[in-house]
Amino acid sequence: MQPQLLSFQVWTGDGRSVLRSSNSPLEPWAPLRFDQPEGFHGVEVQGVEWRVYTLNDAGGRLQVQVGKSQPQLLSLIKLWLGYSVGTILLLMALLAGVTWTIICWSVAPVQAAREAIEQRDPLDLTPLEVHDLPTEVKPLVEAFNAQLLRLETALQGERRFLADAAHELRTPLAALMAQAQLVKSATTLEESHNSLAPLIGGIERTARLTEQLLDLARLDAIEHPGGRPPVPLHEIVSLVVRDYDGTAQAASQRLQLRAEPCHAHLDIDSVGVLLRNLIDNALRYAGAGARVEVVCREQEMHGQRHVVLSVRDDGPGVPEHEHGRIFDRFYRVPGSPGRGSGIGLSLVSRIASLHDAALETGTGLDGRGFGVTLRFGAAANDATNTAQPGAAAGGAKAGPFPAVVPPAQPS
């Protein structure tokens, strides 16, 4: 039987005990003073310390004393301490079990994703499943999937490049081999000279194709040039146009340059590739005696400044319904004069996209021919864009009057 933990006494005003608990002493714990307010008292009865609370009635006729001995208090403290510690330990064990179960349940999809990655082939870049993942982990896996898609795109680009390079180089290399065999089998000096001309032409075309394929591969490593300092586009244009003076003169063609000082955030190497392909394409297909005009200037459109770069010719032109396809890789307009790889304009399209430049096609010079126009975002006015409007880079004449390269005199 559990010992009684609460002891009490009830006394009358004349000192008589009218009620008490079995474990309380026979005498009062505290002196019977009916004129004192209620309160606690610490007393010692028969060698045992008690904590007593006294309470009088309103008339001062009865006094109730309630007390607990020190052993009772210690027993009660031990009892509640035991209950508390046991309850806390039980709750902690329950909490640990629940936490472990939740963690295992939450991490199970992540573990499954890890196992799926470990079991994949090295070149398997398929995105991971995200619908069963916890909300906290899903953004991380989605970012990982986005990186996988970028890697897949880059890998597919490399595979296409290798396939295209193998396909495009196979034919000219076979032709070069056949022409080399003709040179080898020639019996006279005249036959050798006649066989060398197509061989040299084939080597030039193959070298040009190889250069374009390498340019195509290098574009994958070029980042958006928006964070770069502005560069003078008119100087780049002037240098590239000057490189084609000899080619234009050899074909009795006129290469005109109209360049005004203009600056834009550009990747110099890729813009040089773009311009060389546009000029080479124009000179190649415009025909002998044609006129090719290169224009570089600033223009305001819809309240914004743009740098406009255009290359136009007065050759046979491109049918309007073919304008949308000429930028496809390895596509050549049926019936086009001359021989080409179909890579040049695809390079132009990719470089324009890299620079967020608008690419437009249309009629060339004098209502005929073909023209390509690009619009780059102009750089903000700064110290680099303070050149006089009447001077262009490299000594080329700027402004509205073209710098004309005269046609070569026939021999």
TIVOVO-607626 format. One record per residue (C-alpha): residue in three letters; z, x, y. Coordinates in steps of 0.05 Angstrom, whole numbers, padded with zeros to 5 digits, always signed. Each point is the difference from the previous one (the first is absolute). Example, Ala and Ser with C-alpha at 12.3 -4.5 7.8 and 13.67 -1.06 7.14 Angstrom:
! residues 2
ALA+00156+00246-00090/SER-00013+00027+00069/
END
This chain:
! residues 411
MET+00000+00000+00000/GLN-00020+00028+00068/PRO+00061+00015+00043/GLN+00011-00042+00062/LEU-00026+00037+00060/LEU+00028-00045+00055/SER+00075-00008+00012/PHE+00032-00050+00048/GLN+00067-00028+00023/VAL+00019-00062+00040/TRP+00067+00000+00037/THR+00036-00053+00042/GLY+00034+00012+00066/ASP+00068+00002-00033/GLY-00021+00058-00046/ARG-00014-00040-00064/SER-00060+00017-00045/VAL-00038-00063-00015/LEU-00061+00031-00035/ARG-00022+00067-00024/SER-00048+00033-00049/SER+00024+00029-00065/ASN-00014+00072+00020/SER+00034-00003+00068/PRO+00070+00027+00011/LEU+00060-00047+00009/GLU+00016+00023+00070/PRO-00046-00006+00059/TRP-00050+00056+00011/ALA+00010-00003+00074/PRO+00060-00023+00040/LEU-00001-00075+00013/ARG-00014-00004+00074/PHE-00029-00067+00019/ASP-00008+00018+00073/GLN-00047+00059-00015/PRO-00076-00009+00000/GLU-00039+00005-00064/GLY-00025+00068-00021/PHE-00001+00055-00052/HIS+00059+00041-00023/GLY+00007+00061-00044/VAL+00064-00004-00041/GLU+00031+00034-00061/VAL+00035-00043-00052/GLN+00035+00032-00059/GLY-00040+00063+00008/VAL-00068-00035+00004/GLU-00041-00003+00063/TRP-00025-00068+00021/ARG-00050-00023+00052/VAL+00026-00067+00026/TYR-00027-00053+00047/THR+00050-00050+00030/LEU-00019-00069+00027/ASN+00048-00053+00032/ASP-00012-00074+00007/ALA-00004-00032+00069/GLY+00072-00026-00002/GLY+00030+00065-00023/ARG+00029-00031-00063/LEU-00042+00036-00053/GLN-00026+00070-00009/VAL-00053+00022-00050/GLN-00004+00072-00020/VAL-00061+00024-00039/GLY-00001+00071-00027/LYS-00034+00050-00045/SER+00033+00060-00030/GLN-00032+00069+00003/PRO-00015-00001-00076/GLN-00033-00068+00009/LEU-00043+00026+00057/LEU-00021+00061-00040/SER-00015-00043-00061/LEU-00043-00046+00043/ILE-00036+00058+00032/LYS-00015+00030-00068/LEU-00023-00066-00027/TRP-00049-00012+00058/LEU-00021+00072+00000/GLY-00017-00005-00073/TYR-00039-00064+00011/SER-00037+00030+00059/VAL-00018+00065-00034/GLY-00024-00036-00062/THR-00040-00049+00041/ILE-00031+00055+00042/LEU-00018+00041-00062/LEU-00031-00062-00032/LEU-00040-00016+00063/MET-00023+00072+00007/ALA-00023+00001-00072/LEU-00035-00066+00010/LEU-00032+00024+00064/ALA-00023+00065-00032/GLY-00031-00039-00058/VAL-00035-00048+00047/THR-00023+00057+00045/TRP-00027+00039-00059/THR-00036-00061-00026/ILE-00032-00014+00068/ILE-00020+00072+00009/CYS-00032+00003-00069/TRP-00036-00066+00013/SER-00024+00023+00068/VAL-00023+00069-00022/ALA-00034-00025-00063/PRO-00067-00013+00036/VAL+00004+00069+00033/GLN+00014+00031-00067/ALA-00059-00038-00029/ALA-00044+00025+00057/ARG+00023+00072-00013/GLU-00017-00006-00074/ALA-00067-00030+00017/ILE-00016+00059+00045/GLU+00022+00050-00053/GLN-00046-00032-00051/ARG-00061-00001+00045/ASP-00060+00045-00003/PRO-00002+00054+00055/LEU-00058-00035+00035/ASP+00026-00072-00007/LEU+00015-00021+00072/THR+00008-00075-00013/PRO+00053-00031+00047/LEU+00067-00016-00030/GLU+00025-00072-00009/VAL+00048-00021+00055/HIS+00014-00074-00012/ASP+00062+00014-00044/LEU+00029+00055+00043/PRO+00063-00009+00043/THR-00012-00015+00073/GLU+00032+00067+00020/VAL-00047+00040-00045/LYS-00064-00039+00010/PRO-00020+00032+00068/LEU+00006+00069-00032/VAL-00044-00018-00059/GLU-00050-00035+00047/ALA-00004+00064+00042/PHE-00010+00039-00065/ASN-00056-00048-00020/ALA-00033+00009+00067/GLN+00001+00075-00011/LEU-00030-00010-00069/LEU-00056-00041+00030/ARG-00014+00056+00051/LEU-00001+00050-00056/GLU-00046-00045-00041/THR-00047-00005+00060/ALA+00000+00075+00009/LEU-00011+00011-00074/GLN-00057-00050-00003/GLY-00031+00034+00061/GLU+00003+00067-00036/ARG-00030-00030-00063/ARG-00056-00033+00040/PHE-00012+00065+00036/LEU-00005+00040-00064/ALA-00046-00053-00031/ASP-00043-00004+00062/ALA-00004+00075+00007/ALA-00019+00009-00073/HIS-00052-00055+00005/GLU-00030+00023+00066/LEU-00002+00074-00016/ARG-00030-00009-00069/THR-00069-00021+00025/PRO-00010+00054+00055/LEU+00026+00054-00046/ALA-00049-00021-00054/ALA-00056+00000+00053/LEU+00022+00070+00023/MET-00003+00024-00071/ALA-00070-00027-00009/GLN-00024+00030+00065/ALA+00031+00067-00018/GLN-00037-00002-00066/LEU-00065-00012+00039/VAL+00014+00061+00043/LYS+00015+00041-00062/SER-00063-00022-00035/ALA-00045+00014+00060/THR-00054+00051-00015/THR-00022+00015+00071/LEU+00034+00013+00066/GLU-00031-00063+00030/GLU+00027-00043-00056/SER+00069+00031+00010/HIS-00002-00016+00075/ASN-00023-00071-00014/SER+00057-00010-00050/LEU+00053+00031+00046/ALA-00009-00052+00055/PRO+00024-00060-00042/LEU+00054+00044-00031/ILE+00027+00019+00069/GLY-00003-00073+00022/GLY+00038-00021-00063/ILE+00053+00053+00013/GLU+00008-00025+00071/ARG+00007-00072-00022/THR+00050+00020-00054/ALA+00040+00041+00049/ARG+00001-00059+00048/LEU+00021-00047-00055/THR+00056+00047-00022/GLU+00024+00006+00072/GLN+00002-00076+00008/LEU+00037-00008-00066/LEU+00052+00051+00023/ASP+00006-00036+00067/LEU+00010-00065-00038/ALA+00056+00031-00042/ARG+00035+00032+00061/LEU+00005-00067+00036/ASP+00054-00023-00049/ALA+00047+00054+00026/ILE-00010-00016+00074/GLU+00054-00042+00033/HIS-00009-00049+00057/PRO-00008+00041+00064/GLY+00038-00048+00045/GLY+00058+00048+00009/ARG-00043+00060+00018/PRO-00013+00024+00071/PRO-00066-00025+00031/VAL-00061+00044-00008/PRO-00063+00004+00043/LEU-00052-00038-00040/HIS-00056+00020+00048/GLU+00010+00073-00018/ILE-00005-00014-00075/VAL-00063-00041+00011/SER-00032+00054+00042/LEU+00014+00054-00052/VAL-00027-00042-00058/VAL-00063-00021+00038/ARG-00014+00073+00017/ASP+00002+00017-00074/TYR-00058-00048-00013/ASP-00045+00025+00055/GLY-00040+00044-00048/THR-00007-00056-00051/ALA-00026-00048+00053/GLN-00050+00051+00028/ALA-00026+00016-00070/ALA-00018-00073-00009/SER-00027-00008+00071/GLN+00057-00048+00014/ARG+00038-00009+00066/LEU+00075+00002-00005/GLN+00033-00028+00063/LEU+00073+00005+00020/ARG+00037-00043+00051/ALA+00073+00021+00001/GLU+00055-00017+00049/PRO+00071+00029-00003/CYS+00040-00044-00047/HIS+00062+00011-00042/ALA+00027-00035-00062/HIS+00050+00011-00056/LEU-00047+00028-00054/ASP-00002+00045-00060/ILE-00049+00052+00023/ASP-00027+00020-00068/SER-00013-00071-00025/VAL-00032-00020+00067/GLY-00045+00061-00006/VAL-00020-00023-00070/LEU-00013-00070+00027/LEU-00045+00024+00056/ARG-00038+00049-00043/ASN-00016-00055-00050/LEU-00023-00048+00054/ILE-00045+00052+00034/ASP-00027+00026-00067/ASN-00014-00071-00023/ALA-00036-00017+00065/LEU-00043+00063-00001/ARG-00015-00007-00074/TYR-00025-00072+00002/ALA-00027-00007+00071/GLY-00061+00041-00017/ALA-00039+00055+00034/GLY-00005-00005+00076/ALA+00057-00051+00004/ARG+00052-00002+00054/VAL+00075+00000-00017/GLU+00052-00013+00053/VAL+00075+00016-00006/VAL+00046-00033+00051/CYS+00074+00014+00011/ARG+00036-00037+00056/GLU+00059-00043+00018/GLN-00006-00075+00007/GLU+00047-00056+00019/MET-00002-00062-00044/HIS+00048-00060+00002/GLY+00046+00038+00046/GLN+00005+00061-00045/ARG-00031+00069+00004/HIS-00044+00023-00057/VAL-00037+00063-00017/VAL-00071-00018-00022/LEU-00040+00046-00044/SER-00071-00022-00019/VAL-00059+00031-00035/ARG-00067-00037+00007/ASP-00072+00016-00017/ASP-00069-00031+00010/GLY-00022+00009-00073/PRO-00020-00055-00049/GLY+00071-00027-00001/VAL+00038-00038-00054/PRO-00012-00074-00017/GLU+00055-00042+00029/HIS+00019-00030-00067/GLU+00015+00071-00025/HIS+00048+00018+00056/GLY+00060-00023-00040/ARG-00017+00041-00062/ILE-00021+00067+00029/PHE+00073+00022+00004/ASP+00010-00010-00075/ARG+00007+00065-00039/PHE-00066+00025-00030/TYR-00040-00059+00027/ARG-00068+00014+00030/VAL-00046-00051+00032/PRO-00059-00012-00046/GLY-00063+00033+00025/SER+00036+00048+00047/PRO-00040+00063+00017/GLY+00029+00067-00019/ARG+00053+00014-00053/GLY+00074-00009+00009/SER+00063-00010-00040/GLY+00026-00064+00032/ILE+00067+00033+00015/GLY-00007+00015+00074/LEU+00010-00070+00028/SER+00056-00015-00049/LEU+00036+00061+00028/VAL-00011-00028+00070/SER+00030-00066-00021/ARG+00062+00032-00032/ILE+00012+00046+00060/ALA-00007-00059+00048/SER+00051-00039-00042/LEU+00047+00060+00001/HIS-00001-00001+00076/ASP+00003-00076+00006/ALA-00066+00004+00036/ALA-00048-00059+00006/LEU-00066+00014-00034/GLU-00063-00036+00023/THR-00073+00003-00019/GLY-00060-00024+00038/THR-00068+00016+00028/GLY-00015+00070+00024/LEU-00039+00024+00061/ASP-00054-00039+00036/GLY+00011-00062-00043/ARG-00015+00035-00065/GLY+00033+00049-00048/PHE+00072-00002-00022/GLY+00066+00014+00035/VAL+00074+00009-00020/THR+00056-00009+00051/LEU+00073+00016-00009/ARG+00056-00020+00047/PHE+00064+00042-00002/GLY+00063-00016+00038/ALA+00001+00043+00063/ALA+00059+00046+00012/ALA+00046-00015+00059/ASN-00016+00036+00064/ASP+00035+00067+00002/ALA-00009+00072+00020/THR-00052+00009-00055/ASN-00045-00053+00028/THR-00011+00025+00070/ALA-00069+00030-00006/GLN-00051-00014+00054/PRO-00046-00057-00020/GLY-00061+00041+00014/ALA+00015+00056-00050/ALA-00004-00002-00075/ALA+00023+00050-00053/GLY-00042+00057-00022/GLY-00045-00002+00061/ALA-00035-00064-00021/LYS-00020-00045+00057/ALA+00041-00063+00004/GLY-00007-00065+00037/PRO-00056-00050-00004/PHE-00055+00053-00007/PRO-00015+00025-00071/ALA-00001+00072-00019/VAL-00067+00003-00036/VAL-00019+00052-00052/PRO-00076+00006+00007/PRO-00043-00006-00062/ALA-00025+00063-00032/GLN-00071+00019+00017/PRO-00047-00004-00059/SER-00024+00067-00023/
END
